[in-house]
Amino acid sequence: MRSVAADLGINPETLRNWVRAAGASRPRGRRTQDSAQPPVPLEAENAVLRKKVRELEEEREILRKAAKHFAGETRW
């Protein structure tokens, strides 16, 4: 829990409180060694989401420029 809190840049006790509030519990028994790399499907999903974010940012910028342009046309 400490290493995750450090990665997130938060106090370990804050993370512990969040976990408790979410109803998650610490696994009992022997700890398993998780791989350091996320699964491939997660990486693919992240790539799709990053692309969507770029598209939405471009659309927002176009709309912002259009609004600015049309606002300038209505003023005499």
Contacts in CASP RR format, 6 or more apart in sequence:
PFRMAT RR
TARGET T0000
AUTHOR 0000-0000-0000
METHOD contacts of the structure
MODEL  1
MRSVAADLGINPETLRNWVRAAGASRPRGRRTQDSAQPPVPLEAENAVLR
KKVRELEEEREILRKAAKHFAGETRW
1 12 0 8 1.000
1 15 0 8 1.000
1 16 0 8 1.000
1 19 0 8 1.000
1 26 0 8 1.000
2 12 0 8 1.000
4 15 0 8 1.000
5 11 0 8 1.000
5 12 0 8 1.000
5 14 0 8 1.000
5 15 0 8 1.000
6 12 0 8 1.000
8 15 0 8 1.000
19 26 0 8 1.000
END
